[in-house]
């Protein structure tokens, strides 16, 4: 009487699971508000060096005056003659005129972190991702020792606290510190909630339920947050409002329970039974005590057998001891860096494209829904490798074309075209990011899956600290971030060819299985093409028969 059979008797898709999915959706809204708040608070609008002759002029008039002045946003004018600016010599700009979006006061406009200080937002925000690395390791450790639910609550509150502290900062050191605290919860609260849903939800409903809830609620959070920021009108008040909903996680323990499977691994059998009885009661099921007695007996015997065997366990470092598994692991680590960095840069690079960065961010966030459905529809048809390789290749082409268009077109006259390209780029990066999670988990042997997926994810998060520096390259040449990311994505697509296909295969359980997995498979093997060849071969054989 294992966990899945007892859960089926208690109900694996009832009222309890419905509440769990709603809370999972709420967690996704919190994650989207938290993760991209740093983008919304540091948007830098078009700006010009202030001058007495420029006061009260419109943005169009300012562009005309500065049309013949290089580095117009940082160049001080000595005077304006016949509607044309004359640059002052060797004088620094001390004040600026900002074209604010609906009067929105961002961190960069309030603290004037532009021109010589334009690097400061990137430096401060990079600490957010350093915090995410520390948080993933710390809260991952805590989740294994004090439980999934308490660790998730602590992660959510720490992230909200960091955002709240950020709203009071005025200097770079304090900004960096507060972003580090805020980053501690990044992804951790989402992954821990994901685990709870995964364990208590029917296996038949997991793929559909988890992906659709993620797409709908995360997309909702992304699309509404820019409008919320513009409505509030100030980055400090926006952070207050964005951090406040995190207090809602404090009611989670009243509605759901701890991971029963985690309790079983800690030999807390009575608490695990109490959780399952709570699920049964919530779902209106009657389960006899004898079922739970047999359930506890099964796991006691299983734990005793495992302790008697006392065999050496596989470790993550063991994946580097054999040649094929070492190649797979290294490739997955590099791919995690490429995909995570590309995803962050494409999703945050919204400025200077001829549209309001707020509206552009909101409208292009709608691609999360079709991206989720694309994975559901295609992943089981073209295979995991085909999905990962194809998404990266398409994303690389779109991003390269976007960079070319930025270089040759006037953004103000081609805003719609550039917005469409940004949306397509976000679609490709989202598909590749979401597809990578499942693909990596299937390649890695079961015995080290938890450790390895966590470590690969941490390496990817660490690379995200470079995202704002990549975006900063636009200060030197506008298409440079797009060119750099497209090259990375092309490399990622090529790396996918060195990985094995996992669709419809028995996945490796031990490191030895992982070394032998798909041993004789060609690097150009794709299930969709293989099936077509098989069907054509069968057709030819039938035609040749007398």
Secondary structure, 3 states (H helix, E strand, C coil): CCHHHHHHHHCCCCHHHHHHHHHHHHHHHHHHHHHCHHHHHCCCCCEEECCHHHCCCCHHHHHHHCCCCCCCCCCCEEEEECCEEEECCCCCCCCEEECCHHHCECHHHHHCCCHHHCCHHHHHHHHHHHHHHHHHHHHHHHHHHCCHHHHHHHHHHHHHHHHHHHCCCCCHHHHHHHHHHHHCCCCHHHHHHHHHHHHHCCHHHHHHHHHHHHHHHHHHHHHHHHHHHHHHCEHHHHHHHHHHHHHHHHHHHHHCCCCHHHHHHCCCHHHHHHHHHHHHHHCCCCCCHHHHHHHHHHHHHHHHHHHHHCCCCCCCHHHHCCHHHHHHHHHHHHHHHHHHHHHHHHHHCCCCCCCCHHHHHHHHCCHHHHHHHHHHHHHHHHCHHHHHHHHHHHHHHHHHHHHHHHHHCCCCCCHHHHHHHHHHHHHHHHHHHHHHHHHHHHHCCHHHHHHHHHHHHHHHHHHHHHHHHHHHHHHCCCCHHHHHHHHHHHHHHHHHCCCCCCCCCCCCCCHHHHHHCCCCCCCCCCHHHHHHHHHHHHHHHHHHCC
